[in-house]
């Protein structure tokens, strides 16, 4: 994945509202925006309102935009003023870098690309700080909120972590990968038929190999496979 990294910083005059404390980050917290706005809109809205809600970075299918320096806290975890003690409770707001993944309301190809950009960017941050995968948290870990909602509703948190681990160490053994039961599950036969038809059409157009259809029919295709497949189909369709 390729993306443009930009910085559009919160003015210091708003630190008292959005980023009042100095911070030495210890974690990365993943969020879904729950709407379909691009990163530039998310950042602009966050900067320009006076709500005590903030985050460091927004990620979409084309851009990653940083709005708050990583040496300042942000209000994104819902766990209050918290603590600067990494062993204490309520530390999401005070010790973690908040990353919002855009386009999560409707999902689809744009969201799939945005999520993959987030995987690559989180991998970069983990390497930069010398951290392991245990530093990556979901919003839910801090205050119980059902966020990142799309990743959770599709039962893909372990898959998401696995993708980061593989990006960090491409040759990592399977024994080191987080246990993952991420095969696609359907509660509606109509939805299953629609997904199969989508894959069949891509095969018929020569965009993907027939083995993907076999994988789907065998029930071994994961949600992560399908998100990646949608990206491949989209990219090859536009060529």
Secondary structure, 3 states (H helix, E strand, C coil): CCCEEEECCCCHHHHHHHCCCECCCCEEEEEECCCCCCHHHHHHHHHHCCCCCCCCEEECCCEEEECCCCCECCCCCCCCCCCCCCCCCCCHHHHEEEEEECCCCCCHHHHHHHHHHHHHHHHHHHHHHCCCHHHEEEHHHHHCCCCCHHHHHCCCHHHHHHHHHHHHCCCCCHHHCCCCCCECCCCCHHHHHHHHHHHHHHHHCCCCCCHHHHHHHCCCCEHHHHHHHHHHHHHHHCC
